[in-house]
């Protein structure tokens, strides 16, 4: 078993570093942003609900000297993503860290304005669009990183690009796993394209294991059914602390030994608990042909390409 040798204490000051964290008003995103603020980074909380983001920003300002700002964005709405990216670009000349953390889980069947099942549309398509629109700012940083947060539930998931609207069948949990598989396929394909282009930007991925985040606690229950309620209860009782669950994302973002295409998760059994280490994606997530097909499909849905 791999051993974890990385910790936050080993990270130098991040003063002068600009970071944007999606879904940072609570849970894993909040803890990720908190760690960055403590180290002195300038952090933007990119969240759907402005009031919750403002409350989180006010709390974060007590933890460190790093400036904290709020950006309103609904990742399920591509017009909102475009507006948010333009707003951010109007006040920033570069972006060092983009942490694609936000997500929804196990929700009843719904679709984005483009007709994509909501979890796939929010967790993957929205983050693809945000990354594409912010890429010029990432390119201005000397060593920018894009960290996309996946999940252990990507294992066993399937991605059928002929039914992205979930018209044939729908399971909230299976759709969530599919969206997290898409996250990982995207992160690895983005890395391949960046390397081929000779870009200094790194694309990496992480997963938190089993954490007491609001997503783990509330997401499964929203789908209904006794097993969903049981899973939600267990997550709040047995999951590791949210701050610990955020460590894989932070290692992926800040680790000196991280290279493009790395995937980080907990060191413990089944990658559920423990300190962050580099882990291995599933065979499906490593399928380059599937990743390329997903990329083409996502470009068609968003009308965007990475420059």
NORDARA-V853085 format. One record per residue. N is the residue number from 1. PHI is phi in whole degrees, -180 to 180 (* if undefined). PSI is psi in radians with two decimals (NA if undefined). OMEGA is omega in degrees with one decimal (NA if undefined). Layout:
# NORDARA-V853085
N PHI PSI OMEGA
N PHI PSI OMEGA
This chain:
# NORDARA-V853085
1 * 2.42 178.4
2 -65 2.65 176.9
3 -109 2.49 178.7
4 -92 2.22 177.8
5 -118 0.02 -176.9
6 -95 2.52 173.2
7 -152 2.80 -176.9
8 -63 -0.54 -178.1
9 -61 -0.44 -178.2
10 -80 -0.13 -177.2
11 -85 2.24 178.7
12 -73 3.05 178.6
13 -56 2.44 178.1
14 -104 0.32 178.6
15 -58 2.28 -176.7
16 94 -0.14 178.4
17 -90 2.33 178.4
18 -107 2.21 -177.5
19 -130 2.56 172.7
20 -127 2.21 -178.4
21 -121 2.10 177.4
22 -82 2.59 179.8
23 63 0.70 -171.3
24 -96 0.15 -178.4
25 -81 -0.22 -179.4
26 -158 3.00 170.8
27 58 -2.43 -176.4
28 -61 -0.69 -179.9
29 -64 -0.73 178.7
30 -63 -0.79 -179.1
31 -67 -0.61 175.5
32 -64 -0.84 179.1
33 -62 -0.70 179.8
34 -58 -0.82 -179.7
35 -61 -0.69 179.7
36 -68 -0.70 178.4
37 -64 -0.76 179.0
38 -57 -0.64 -179.7
39 -82 -0.03 174.3
40 99 0.07 -179.6
41 -71 2.70 170.0
42 -88 2.03 -169.4
43 -119 2.30 173.5
44 -107 2.22 177.4
45 -92 1.89 -178.7
46 -97 1.85 -169.7
47 -137 2.75 -179.1
48 -75 -0.69 -175.7
49 -104 1.94 -173.8
50 -61 -0.75 -176.9
51 -62 -0.70 178.3
52 -68 -0.66 178.7
53 -67 -0.71 178.6
54 -64 -0.70 178.1
55 -65 -0.72 178.1
56 -65 -0.72 179.6
57 -62 -0.73 178.6
58 -62 -0.70 178.9
59 -68 -0.71 -176.8
60 -66 -0.50 -177.3
61 -66 -0.26 177.6
62 -81 -0.25 -171.9
63 -94 -0.27 -178.0
64 -172 3.13 -176.1
65 -89 -0.21 -177.3
66 -64 2.32 179.3
67 -62 2.49 179.7
68 -126 2.25 177.7
69 -131 2.98 -175.8
70 -123 2.42 176.1
71 -132 2.14 -179.5
72 -86 2.18 178.4
73 -151 2.35 173.0
74 -108 1.85 -174.0
75 -67 -0.26 177.7
76 -83 -0.09 -176.0
77 -123 1.95 -174.9
78 -67 -0.48 175.5
79 -68 -0.67 177.0
80 -65 -0.70 177.8
81 -62 -0.78 179.9
82 -62 -0.75 180.0
83 -65 -0.75 -179.3
84 -65 -0.74 179.7
85 -64 -0.70 178.6
86 -65 -0.70 178.3
87 -63 -0.77 179.7
88 -64 -0.76 -178.0
89 -66 -0.46 -178.8
90 -70 -0.31 -177.6
91 -123 0.12 179.9
92 -137 2.47 177.9
93 -102 -0.07 175.9
94 -163 2.88 177.0
95 -139 2.08 -177.5
96 -87 -0.66 -176.5
97 -134 2.11 171.0
98 -113 2.02 -178.2
99 -112 1.81 -179.1
100 -81 1.47 -171.4
101 -105 -0.55 -171.5
102 -60 2.66 177.0
103 -170 2.75 171.2
104 -119 2.73 -170.8
105 -144 2.26 168.9
106 65 0.44 -175.4
107 -79 2.77 173.7
108 -59 2.74 -176.0
109 -60 2.22 175.0
110 -154 2.93 -177.2
111 -137 2.71 176.8
112 -77 2.97 177.1
113 -57 -0.43 178.3
114 -85 -0.01 178.5
115 86 0.27 178.5
116 -92 2.41 176.0
117 -49 2.41 -164.9
118 -61 -0.70 -178.9
119 -68 -0.74 176.6
120 -65 -0.72 -178.7
121 -67 -0.66 -178.8
122 -81 -0.96 -171.8
123 -70 -0.63 -178.6
124 -106 -1.05 -172.3
125 -61 -0.76 180.0
126 -61 -0.72 -179.9
127 -72 -0.61 174.0
128 -59 -0.84 -178.2
129 -64 -0.73 180.0
130 -65 -0.75 178.8
131 -62 -0.76 -179.8
132 -63 -0.75 -176.6
133 -74 -0.47 179.0
134 -93 -0.04 -174.7
135 -60 -0.65 176.6
136 -57 -0.64 178.4
137 -73 -0.62 175.6
138 -63 -0.65 -178.9
139 -68 -0.38 179.5
140 -80 -0.29 178.7
141 -83 2.60 -177.4
142 -69 -0.50 -178.0
143 -153 1.07 -176.0
144 -71 2.70 175.2
145 -132 2.47 169.8
146 -110 2.06 178.8
147 -109 2.06 179.5
148 -108 2.19 -175.7
149 -89 2.05 177.5
150 -102 -2.62 -178.9
151 -158 2.66 173.3
152 -60 -0.38 -179.6
153 -73 -0.03 173.3
154 -68 -0.40 179.7
155 -71 2.27 -178.3
156 88 -0.13 179.7
157 -81 2.71 177.2
158 -122 2.66 179.3
159 -126 1.86 179.2
160 -104 1.82 -176.6
161 -76 -0.02 174.8
162 -93 -0.07 179.6
163 -141 0.94 -178.9
164 -75 -0.14 175.3
165 -95 -0.04 -177.2
166 55 0.82 179.1
167 -81 -0.52 -177.2
168 -79 -0.66 178.3
169 -163 2.82 179.9
170 -148 2.26 169.5
171 -131 2.18 -178.2
172 -58 -0.72 -178.3
173 -72 -0.70 178.5
174 -67 -0.65 178.6
175 -66 -0.63 176.8
176 -64 -0.82 177.7
177 -58 -0.69 177.8
178 -62 -0.74 -179.0
179 -66 -0.61 179.1
180 -74 -0.55 171.4
181 -64 -0.74 178.2
182 -62 -0.70 176.6
183 -56 -0.79 -176.4
184 -73 -0.71 174.4
185 -58 -0.75 179.1
186 -63 -0.84 -178.1
187 -60 -0.75 -177.7
188 -73 -0.65 178.0
189 -70 -0.68 176.6
190 -60 -0.71 177.8
191 -61 -0.78 -179.7
192 -60 -0.72 -177.9
193 -71 -0.65 177.3
194 -65 -0.73 179.6
195 -66 -0.71 -179.6
196 -65 -0.54 -178.7
197 -88 -0.09 -178.3
198 72 0.43 -179.0
199 -79 2.52 175.5
200 -79 -0.18 179.6
201 -69 2.38 177.1
202 -105 2.40 171.5
203 -113 2.13 -178.7
204 -136 2.99 -177.6
205 -139 2.85 -179.9
206 -153 2.80 169.4
207 -142 2.60 -171.0
208 -88 -0.07 -170.5
209 74 -2.56 179.7
210 -101 1.88 -173.2
211 -120 2.77 178.2
212 -85 0.62 -179.6
213 -72 2.82 177.2
214 -63 -0.56 178.7
215 -63 -0.81 -179.5
216 -67 -0.60 -177.0
217 -79 -0.72 -172.1
218 -100 -0.51 -175.6
219 -59 -0.94 -177.6
220 -61 -0.64 -178.1
221 -66 -0.46 -178.0
222 -70 -0.31 179.6
223 -82 -0.25 179.2
224 84 2.96 178.8
225 95 2.63 -176.7
226 -63 -0.67 -178.5
227 -67 -0.58 177.9
228 -64 -0.77 180.0
229 -65 -0.69 178.9
230 -64 -0.78 -179.6
231 -61 -0.73 -179.4
232 -63 -0.75 179.5
233 -64 -0.78 -180.0
234 -63 -0.64 -178.8
235 -62 -0.66 -178.8
236 -77 -0.38 -177.3
237 -96 -0.71 -170.4
238 -107 -0.36 -178.3
239 -64 2.66 178.6
240 -72 2.83 -178.2
241 -57 2.55 -177.3
242 -60 -0.65 178.5
243 -61 -0.63 177.1
244 -70 -0.69 178.5
245 -64 -0.41 179.3
246 -81 -0.26 -174.8
247 -62 -0.68 176.5
248 -58 -0.72 177.8
249 -63 -0.70 -179.0
250 -70 -0.68 176.1
251 -63 -0.78 178.7
252 -61 -0.63 -177.3
253 -80 -0.55 -167.4
254 -123 -0.25 -176.2
255 -61 2.32 -178.3
256 -70 -0.42 -178.0
257 -97 0.12 179.6
258 -76 2.35 175.5
259 -124 2.86 180.0
260 -56 2.37 -179.7
261 91 -0.07 177.3
262 -68 2.64 178.4
263 -131 2.21 -172.2
264 -119 2.39 176.8
265 -153 -3.12 -179.5
266 -69 2.64 -175.4
267 -80 -0.35 -170.3
268 -73 -3.14 -179.0
269 -54 2.34 -179.6
270 59 0.26 -179.0
271 58 0.61 -179.2
272 -92 -0.62 -173.8
273 -137 2.84 169.7
274 111 3.13 -177.8
275 -70 2.78 -174.8
276 -80 2.39 174.9
277 -142 2.92 173.4
278 -74 2.29 -178.4
279 -124 3.11 -173.1
280 -111 2.23 175.6
281 -66 2.83 174.6
282 -68 2.86 178.2
283 -60 -0.65 179.8
284 -66 -0.70 179.7
285 -67 -0.40 -179.4
286 -93 0.05 -177.9
287 -76 1.87 -174.2
288 -68 -0.59 179.1
289 -67 -0.73 178.3
290 -66 -0.71 179.1
291 -62 -0.73 179.4
292 -66 -0.68 178.3
293 -66 -0.72 176.8
294 -63 -0.73 179.8
295 -60 -0.83 -179.6
296 -62 -0.75 179.4
297 -63 -0.75 -177.5
298 -68 -0.66 175.3
299 -61 -0.70 -179.8
300 -66 -0.71 -179.9
301 -67 -0.76 -174.4
302 -88 -0.39 -173.3
303 71 0.36 -175.9
304 -122 2.58 169.4
305 -128 2.65 174.1
306 -79 2.21 -174.7
307 -68 NA NA
